[in-house]
Amino acid sequence: MNKKDFAKMSVSDIILYLINDFHTPVREFLEEKTSMVNAMTEKYKDEYPKVIFLKELFFQFEKQILKQMRKEEDVMFSIILEYEKSSESCKVEVFNSIIEKGLTLWGTQMQNEHMVFLHYLNSILDLFDTCSMNWKSVDGFNKMKKDFNDMKDVIEFNIWLENTYVYKKWDEIKEETLEYLMKSKGWK
């Protein structure tokens, strides 16, 4: 799909795309790379000590991106999906849920967290680029480097997708929630 295709989709459909065509493949990528990074580290740690950094950076990247995807799926995406299928009278329940959970500033926080896991991914790629020539002959190095570069492209596209459509929708819901809160308190 290209960027123009998404402009024709509902936010609910974009969320389902993100879960099925991004989150699921990322989890599969991480699972595959976990075993590769572990095997590479074990095999080459004495000969190429930098491989230890690769392992640490990878596990920080994995931890951060999995945490982000869980939060998106369990909270943000589920609230947006609920909101989109709710009738006007039921949207009050969604607003109350956002207020009770203290989520009115949450979209900005989630966008900032993208930077955390991207930092680790960029550090992994920097490590690939700065390692000694000898390490580049290590079995699987070139494939792993290509796979991480490809994953970075996928992640950046999906961050664009989230920022353009999902977080925009979150901001709209947040504004409606704040309007509802102000009216219910008699402040407006």
C-alpha positions as CSV (number, residue, x, y, z in Angstrom):
1,M,0.0,0.0,0.0
2,N,1.1,3.5,-0.6
3,K,0.4,6.6,1.4
4,K,-2.5,7.7,-0.8
5,D,-4.3,4.5,-0.1
6,F,-4.5,5.2,3.6
7,A,-6.3,8.6,3.0
8,K,-9.3,6.6,1.8
9,M,-9.4,4.3,4.8
10,S,-11.2,4.8,8.1
11,V,-9.0,5.2,11.2
12,S,-10.4,1.8,12.4
13,D,-9.2,0.1,9.2
14,I,-5.8,1.8,9.6
15,I,-5.6,0.5,13.2
16,L,-6.4,-3.0,12.0
17,Y,-3.7,-2.6,9.3
18,L,-1.2,-1.5,11.9
19,I,-2.0,-4.4,14.2
20,N,-2.0,-7.1,11.4
21,D,0.5,-5.8,9.0
22,F,2.9,-4.0,11.3
23,H,2.8,-5.1,14.9
24,T,2.5,-8.9,14.1
25,P,5.4,-8.8,11.6
26,V,7.5,-6.8,14.0
27,R,7.0,-9.4,16.7
28,E,8.0,-12.1,14.3
29,F,11.1,-10.1,13.3
30,L,12.1,-9.7,16.9
31,E,11.6,-13.4,17.6
32,E,13.8,-14.3,14.7
33,K,16.5,-11.7,15.5
34,T,16.6,-12.7,19.2
35,S,17.9,-16.1,18.3
36,M,20.3,-14.7,15.7
37,V,21.7,-12.1,18.1
38,N,22.0,-14.7,20.8
39,A,23.8,-17.1,18.5
40,M,26.1,-14.4,17.1
41,T,27.0,-13.1,20.5
42,E,27.7,-16.5,21.9
43,K,29.8,-17.6,18.9
44,Y,31.8,-14.3,18.4
45,K,31.9,-12.6,21.8
46,D,35.6,-13.4,22.5
47,E,36.8,-12.6,19.0
48,Y,34.7,-9.5,18.4
49,P,33.8,-7.9,21.7
50,K,31.5,-5.3,20.0
51,V,29.0,-8.0,19.5
52,I,28.1,-7.7,23.2
53,F,26.9,-4.1,22.4
54,L,24.8,-5.4,19.6
55,K,23.0,-7.8,22.0
56,E,22.4,-5.1,24.6
57,L,21.1,-2.5,22.1
58,F,18.9,-5.1,20.4
59,F,17.3,-6.1,23.7
60,Q,16.7,-2.5,24.7
61,F,15.2,-1.9,21.2
62,E,13.0,-5.0,21.6
63,K,11.9,-4.0,25.1
64,Q,10.9,-0.5,24.1
65,I,9.1,-1.3,20.8
66,L,7.1,-4.2,22.4
67,K,6.1,-1.9,25.3
68,Q,5.0,0.7,22.8
69,M,3.0,-1.7,20.7
70,R,1.3,-3.2,23.8
71,K,0.3,0.3,25.0
72,E,-1.1,1.2,21.6
73,E,-3.1,-2.0,21.3
74,D,-4.3,-2.3,24.8
75,V,-5.2,1.4,25.3
76,M,-5.1,3.8,22.4
77,F,-6.2,1.6,19.6
78,S,-8.9,-0.1,21.7
79,I,-10.3,3.3,22.8
80,I,-10.3,4.7,19.3
81,L,-12.0,1.5,17.9
82,E,-14.6,1.7,20.7
83,Y,-15.2,5.4,20.0
84,E,-15.6,4.9,16.3
85,K,-18.2,2.2,16.7
86,S,-20.1,4.1,19.5
87,S,-23.3,6.0,19.0
88,E,-23.2,9.6,20.1
89,S,-24.9,8.8,23.4
90,C,-22.3,6.0,24.1
91,K,-19.3,8.3,23.4
92,V,-19.7,9.7,27.0
93,E,-18.6,6.3,28.2
94,V,-15.4,6.6,26.1
95,F,-14.8,10.1,27.4
96,N,-15.3,9.0,31.0
97,S,-12.8,6.1,30.4
98,I,-10.2,8.5,29.1
99,I,-10.7,10.9,32.1
100,E,-10.7,8.1,34.7
101,K,-7.5,6.6,33.2
102,G,-5.8,10.0,33.1
103,L,-5.2,9.7,29.3
104,T,-5.8,13.2,28.1
105,L,-2.1,13.9,27.5
106,W,-1.4,10.4,26.4
107,G,-1.0,10.8,22.6
108,T,1.9,13.2,22.9
109,Q,3.6,10.9,25.3
110,M,3.2,7.9,22.9
111,Q,4.6,9.9,20.0
112,N,7.7,10.8,22.1
113,E,8.2,7.1,23.0
114,H,8.7,6.4,19.3
115,M,11.9,8.3,19.6
116,V,13.2,5.9,22.3
117,F,13.0,2.7,20.4
118,L,14.2,4.5,17.2
119,H,17.2,5.7,19.2
120,Y,18.1,2.0,19.9
121,L,17.5,0.9,16.4
122,N,19.7,3.7,15.0
123,S,22.4,2.8,17.5
124,I,22.3,-0.8,16.2
125,L,22.7,0.4,12.7
126,D,25.5,2.8,13.7
127,L,27.2,-0.2,15.3
128,F,26.9,-2.2,12.1
129,D,28.4,0.7,10.2
130,T,31.4,1.3,12.6
131,C,32.4,-2.2,13.3
132,S,35.8,-3.5,12.1
133,M,36.1,-5.2,8.7
134,N,36.8,-8.5,10.4
135,W,33.4,-8.5,12.1
136,K,31.8,-7.9,8.7
137,S,32.9,-11.4,7.7
138,V,31.0,-12.9,10.6
139,D,28.3,-15.3,9.5
140,G,25.0,-13.6,9.1
141,F,26.3,-10.0,9.6
142,N,25.3,-8.7,6.2
143,K,21.8,-10.3,6.3
144,M,21.2,-8.9,9.8
145,K,22.4,-5.4,8.8
146,K,20.1,-5.5,5.8
147,D,17.2,-6.8,7.9
148,F,17.6,-4.1,10.4
149,N,17.8,-1.4,7.7
150,D,14.6,-2.8,6.1
151,M,12.9,-2.8,9.5
152,K,13.8,0.8,10.1
153,D,12.1,1.7,6.8
154,V,9.0,-0.2,7.9
155,I,9.0,1.4,11.3
156,E,9.4,4.9,10.0
157,F,6.5,4.4,7.5
158,N,4.3,3.1,10.3
159,I,5.2,6.0,12.6
160,W,4.2,8.3,9.8
161,L,0.9,6.4,9.5
162,E,0.2,6.6,13.2
163,N,1.1,10.3,13.4
164,T,-0.9,11.2,10.4
165,Y,-4.1,9.3,11.1
166,V,-4.2,7.5,14.5
167,Y,-2.7,10.2,16.7
168,K,-4.7,12.9,14.9
169,K,-7.9,10.9,15.7
170,W,-6.7,10.5,19.3
171,D,-6.3,14.3,19.5
172,E,-9.8,14.8,18.2
173,I,-11.2,12.4,20.8
174,K,-9.1,14.1,23.5
175,E,-10.6,17.5,22.5
176,E,-14.1,16.1,22.6
177,T,-13.3,14.6,26.0
178,L,-12.1,17.9,27.4
179,E,-15.2,19.6,26.0
180,Y,-17.4,17.0,27.6
181,L,-15.5,17.4,31.0
182,M,-15.8,21.1,30.9
183,K,-19.6,21.0,30.2
184,S,-20.2,18.3,32.8
185,K,-18.5,20.4,35.4
186,G,-20.3,23.6,34.3
187,W,-17.1,25.3,33.3
188,K,-18.3,26.1,29.8
